[in-house]
Amino acid sequence: MKKMLSMILALCVLLTLTTGAMAEGGRQTASAVLDSDGEAVIATVDLTGGWSVEFAFGAFYLYDGEITEDSPAVAIGLTLDKEVYEEDLAEAKASDTYREVGDAVSYAADGTTYYLYAVGDSAYFMLDVMDGADGDAIAARVDLASEAEYYALDGEDAANMAAYAGSWVAGRALLTIEPADDAALCTVEWGNSAFDSTVWEYECTYDEVSGALTSLETGVKKIVTYADGGEVASEEVLFDDGAASFALNDDGTLTWTDFKETPGENEVLFERAQGSAD
């Protein structure tokens, strides 16, 4: 099973999702979200054997050893827009060095070996391996996935997410969780009076590491005002960068942790609403 994002991604240097020893064979890997004109590319690089990687916006630099001022990168990976990818692919097919290597096509030019990838439905990637390096061995260290592929749930994760579905209550607060495909919409409605409520809305993914539903900084908090007939009269958005987690407890309760407003303190304990399906 693939590891899911467990906390908020940092956007600048290194954009790392996971770094550490993997259970399978003790592999050392690092992963990052690389910006793309189309669908974002999630790159995982095998660093076993003392290799190092630097992630940048839309690219990474791979080193055979520690990174120093004097050590040149042996390979550079970068996202491409569709037009550039198609131009490079045409050049590759016209080259007498054209080869198919796994999910990539490869060709050599000007002392560099290039590997071209179509990732998902609308993302494209190139790996440039410098002269003298073993291109195929380096390409084997790189695993690319689209966001849709990376976050696709397997059967066990889907079942775990489904365990959260339904309605939960905590005093004047109502939490509804609606799984859909590879995400779940988690909505907390806190009644202030008969005519207005504070509402938090999060799109969450299942985190395989913590076993919780987690959101990035995309949660919305708003004040909803209702007319006499119960219909929504107005909405005032207070913020749209909230982050939270929803975790099942051993006793069947659920804890909502709000990371936006009072990190480490703002926790609400919910119980499943009577009649809500497990």
Sequence and secondary structure as in RCSB ss.txt:
>XXXX:A:sequence
MKKMLSMILALCVLLTLTTGAMAEGGRQTASAVLDSDGEAVIATVDLTGGWSVEFAFGAFYLYDGEITEDSPAVA
IGLTLDKEVYEEDLAEAKASDTYREVGDAVSYAADGTTYYLYAVGDSAYFMLDVMDGADGDAIAARVDLASEAEY
YALDGEDAANMAAYAGSWVAGRALLTIEPADDAALCTVEWGNSAFDSTVWEYECTYDEVSGALTSLETGVKKIVT
YADGGEVASEEVLFDDGAASFALNDDGTLTWTDFKETPGENEVLFERAQGSAD
>XXXX:A:secstr
      S   SSTT EEEEEE TTTT EEEEEEE  SSS EEEEEE TTT EEEEETTEEEEESS   TT   SE
EEEEE HHHHHHHHHHHHHSTT EEETTEEEEEETTEEEEEEEETTTEEEEEEE TTS HHHHHTTEEEEEHHHH
H   HHHHHHHHTT EEEEETTEEEEEEEETTEEEEEEEEE SSSEEEEEEEEEEE TTTSSEE  TTEEEEEEE
E TTSSEEEEEEEEEEE EEEEE TTS EEEEETTTSTTT EEEEEE TT   
